[in-house]
Structure formats: structure tokens, C-alpha cells
């Protein structure tokens, strides 16, 4: 089992920044690929960012490219989402996710590919 806990959400004005953290515990002997997703009220959960187990490769959704950055401590299970130039449309509950896999060096962008999820942290951007 892997437990994921997000933190760092809150209320911020448009143009501001927030840094989300996702701390993992439990079966974390290995470093797993991880990702961030978000869900706004009435919407489906959407992909935001992904990172490989090594942290060397990242991938961002088009809607956040140039504004968000995903990172992790090398070989570790703590993942961050730095969010700059926030817009009201970024308002959502943000979830981190981990894919338990012992091989490969890929990142993953689909919900179904992830095994474990955090409880989510609310991000609200006021205009």
C-alpha cells in the first residue's frame, strides 16, 4: 500500500503562485512515476502533469505549460507542483497519484494508469 497526502492548496489571487506537495508513505522502497490531476466542480478529473521515476522527464498538459512545473527529489516519492501565473480557471481540487511499477522509465497521463491517489487539496483562484 502507498499513502499519498497532498498539501499546499489554498486561496490565491489571479496571477499569484502556489506550491503543492505530495508526500508518500507506506510501500515506497522504490521510486514510482507520479502525476497530478485536477477536478473542477461539475467536471471530470483532468490530467495536469506527470513525472518519471527518476524525475528526469516531465510532461505537462497544454493548459498549464509555461506556468506549472512538476518536480521531485531525486529518486524519492515526494513530488511538487509549482503553479505560477494562476488563473481563475485553475480552480479545482488537485490530486496526486502514483503508479506502482518496477520497470520502465515512462511518465503516465491517464487516470486509469495510476494505482494510488491522494485525498486532494483545494486550490481556489480569485479574479
Steps between C-alpha positions, in 0.01 A plus 500: 500500500606853428348797676513842334431827678476830314556838659553860400161585357314817587351824377708724276434795274533470125863534399621355826688180576459189709718196556329169558680211666420131494659286767496124470523240771459127524637279227745757368821302479503570130449830328187493286375716215261761634253752372266783585138524394228751578123505516288812484135493616281326246797387294689178458843456650761628256869433458733784602858373523707183516854407591711189453642300788840664458355847469698558182198524272178693556187563298242773543151551367477773238282708728778538757815497289719798571329560835527175699800285578506149643808380685617245752793442725732267312388141537250587771124490531441866588363685202433869457282706271613860471216708365570852375287759322189334635168564329144464630458201268771320699256478791453132583580223742850380418591135543835327486528143385760226492543211260654197665731353238842348535618539145507756227583867501179651369260763622124445494217733410185290538303457822462125460875452490543607863456268796493737796348842557513766765195658657543825310570860592282795404646779290283808453609788278304821533470751219 
